Structures are given as structure tokens and as C-alpha cells.
Amino acid sequence: MARLVAVAGLAGCSFEHGHVVPDARARDASIDAPPVSFHLRVEAYMDGRSRLIFSGNTLRWHHYEFAAPGREQFMNQPTKLDGMEWFPVWPDIPTAENRDCDCESSTFTGLLTAIPRAATTSRVTIVQARRAPSIVVVPTADNDYTLIIELNDVGQSGSAWHVVDIDVTVN
């Protein structure tokens, strides 16, 4: 069973952010490629509690409480992945807010680097958030190198942008 691990910085702190340079973006992101460290900045308009599920070079949301990411008050805000906008498709049950639906979004298949299929160390760092994110599942051979990050805005009034850096470093 995976341990719950939480790693957090100070909300609102600023620091240099090393975006992936163009030649690194051209790397083979297939799960058969040699393991390389993974880095991704995620920006999401959060109202409740949802988890990002990473597998290989894909990700999807699993939503639990309140409005789904980007959907409070029937908006359609994107999830931003290193600045690229992704508009997840939701089942829109019972409404387009997907409030308390315990449902999954469509799968994003365009990550430029895959979660490494090797021994790694995982870390999530707050750039901007009202509550600390957590690593719920770390990638291991036993879970087919799946990484699950929980973003949680429960207990706060309304939605807010949460920005986190996710790093999975090959040991």
C-alpha cells in the first residue's frame, strides 16, 4: 500500500522555474524510453478536492468534492500544463460543475516526458495554493509507475488558482 507523503513549500513564494528547453521537449516520451527525470508545472482552478493521476505520458483528473477543477459556477477554466491549456472533458453529471461526482475526466495524452519507469523520488512544491497538495501514490513497479497528486481547496470560500511544480527524479 502506498504511503501518504506531503511535501510543501510556502504559498505565494516565488523562485526561478526551470522550464523544459526546446531540445529536451523533443525527447521520446514513450514509456519504453530510457528513464529521465520528470518535471511539470500544473495550474488548476480549484474549488474542492481532486487528484491528478499520472501514468506514463498521460494524466487525468479524479474529482471527489465540490466543483470539478475549472468548473465552479459553470465556468470552463483550463488546467495548464507547463503553460499549455488543457480543457478536460467531464461527464457533466449532475451538472456541468460535476459537483461531488466521484468521477474522472478525459485523459490528456500529450505529456512531453513520461513518468520514469525506474526508482525515483517524487516531490510537489507549492508555487501558489490555499492548502498544501499531497502525493498520495508514488510511482513504483507495483503500481505500474503511477503517480497520484491530490489538490485540495476544501474549507476555503470559492475557487482559486493553485499552482504546483511536480518533480519525479530518477535515483
N, C-alpha and C positions, 0 to 999 in steps of 0.2 A: 504494500500500500504506500502511496506517495505521501511524503511529509508536507505539511504546510510550511512554506518558507516566506517570510516577508522581508523585503529589503526596501528601505525608503530613504529618500533624501529630504531636504526641506522644500516644502511647497513654495513656489514663487521664486526659487533660486535661479540664477542664470549662470551659464557656463558655455564654453566653446563646445560646439557639437560637430563631430567629425562625420559629415555626410559621406556616403559612398561616392568615390570618384568614378568618372565615366568608364575607365578601363576595368574597374572592379565590378561595375554593373554588368559587364559583358560576360562575367563568369558563368559557367554552366551551373544552373540552379537545380539540376535533376538530383534525385535522391541517390543516384549512383556516382555522382561526382566526388572527388576527394573531399573529406570534411574541411570546411572553412568556418571560421567564426561568423556568427550571425548578429547583425545589428539592425534595429528598426525603430524609428520614432513613430508612435501612434498618437493621433489626436482624435478624441471622440467626445461628442456632446452627450454627457451622461446625466440621467435622471434617477436611475436605480442601480440594480446590481446585475452585472452581466460578465460573462467570461469570454475571452478570446482564446480560441483553440487553434494551435499551430500544428501542422503535420506536413513534413516535407516542405514544399514551397507553396503550401496553401494555408488559408486561415478562414475561420467562420466565427460568428458570434453565437453563444448560447445565452439567452436572456431569461432572467428569473423574476425580478421585482420592478414595479412601477413601469414607466415607459421605456421601450427599447432604445438603444443608442441612436441619437439623432431624430427620434420620433415624438418627443414630448410636444403637446399642443398641435399634433398632426403636421409637424414640420417634416422635412426630409433632409436633414443635415448629413453630410458625408462623414465617413470615417476616413481620416487622412493617414496614409502610409508613406512615410518619408516625403510628405507634401503632396503625394498623388491622391486624388479624391476617389473613394470607392463608395458607391451607394448600395449597401446590402439590400437584397430583396427579402422581405419578411412575409409571413403568411397572412398578416393583417387580420388576425383573429384575437379578440372580438372586434377590434377596430384597427385603424392604421397606426395607432400608438403601440399596439401589441402589448398592452398593459398586463403585467403578471402572467404572461402567456406560457412560460416554461417551454420556449420554442427556439428553433435555430434559424439563422439567416441563411441566405445563399452562401456559397463558398467562393472566396476570392482565390484565383489560381495564378496570379501574376507576381508572386514574390520573386525578387531577383536573386535571392540567396536562400537556400533551404536550411531548415533546422539541421545541424550536423548529426550524422549518424555515427556518433563516437562519444567517448566520455567527455562531458562538458561541465561547465559551471554556468548557472543561469543567474541573471540579475535584472531587476526592474528598478529604474531610477525615476523619481518624480521630477518633472520639469514644472508642471502646474497641476494641482489636484486639490480637492477639498478633503479627501480621505486617502489614506495610503493604499495603493494597489498591493496585490499579493501574488506570489507564484504558488498556484495550487497543485500543479503537477509538473515535475521536472522531467526532461526528456531522458529516457533510458531505453535499453534494448527491450525490457519487459513491457513497455507501453508503446513500442514501435516509434520511439523518439518523438513523442507528443509533448508539447509544452502548453500549459493552460495558465493564463493570467486572468485574475479577477480584478475588474474595476468596479468600485462601489461608491455610490453617491447617496445611499440611503441615510436618512436623518437630516439631510440638507434640504433647503427650500428651493424647488425648481431645478432646472438643468444648469450645467456649467461645463465648459470645455475642460477636459482632462488631457494632459499631455505627458506621456511617459516614454522613456527610452528603454528598449528591451535588448539585452545582450546575452548571447549564448556563446561562450568562449570554449574552444576546443582545448582540453587539458594536455 
